[in-house]
Amino acid sequence: MAKVLEFLFDVGSPASYVAYKRLPEIAARTGATVDYKPFLLGGVFKATGNHSPAEVPAKGAWTSVDLARFAQRHGVPFQRNPFFPINTLHLMRGAAGLQDDPRFMAYLDAVFEAMWRDPRNLGDPAEMAPVLARAGVGGDEFRALIERDDVKARLKATTEDAVARGAFGAPTFFVGGEMFFGQDRLDWVEEALAA
């Protein structure tokens, strides 16, 4: 039976983007199924007392360089977003709302790439329109989706569940009951999937 790799992420996390781009190859090599679980990183930080590396100038600068090295090593196009950080609540509600929709992966592709490959200010509705169009999602549809109570509840529940399971940042991975944190731990994730 194929193993399941749970991928807990926020599109505002550049490390989540690098992991997202690497996961298809890992899944192909191991035969694993990836379970994409959007959560709200700001909510995780608040619940755990953690903070973004961007809030610590020396750590933020180092993290950017280190992440660019990982992206280059793994052939992931990456460009730091000059508008970072932005509030990703609307983006993550969109992901939660589309999770069972056939457009889910197209939405993730479009948003992740607009954040970290061809940077846009996704906090600006005018910048969101072409990104949503690429995913096949209309602007009015998106605005209605992210205001639905069930979508809000789903994102909140996924975030609370992640914290209850020990998550403190993004990306977080689970293979069985074992947790791994950070895109730089994907070698260990792959080993766990292959075991």
Secondary structure by P-SEA (a helix, b strand, c coil): cbbbbbbbbccccaaaaaaaaaaaaaaaacccccbbbbbcaaaaaaacccccccccaaaaaaaaaaaaaaaaaaccbbbbbccccccaaaaaaaaaaaccccaaaaaaaaaaaacccccccccccccaaaaaaaacccaaaaaaaaacaaaaaaaaaaaaaaaaaccccccbbbccccccccccaaaaaaaaaac
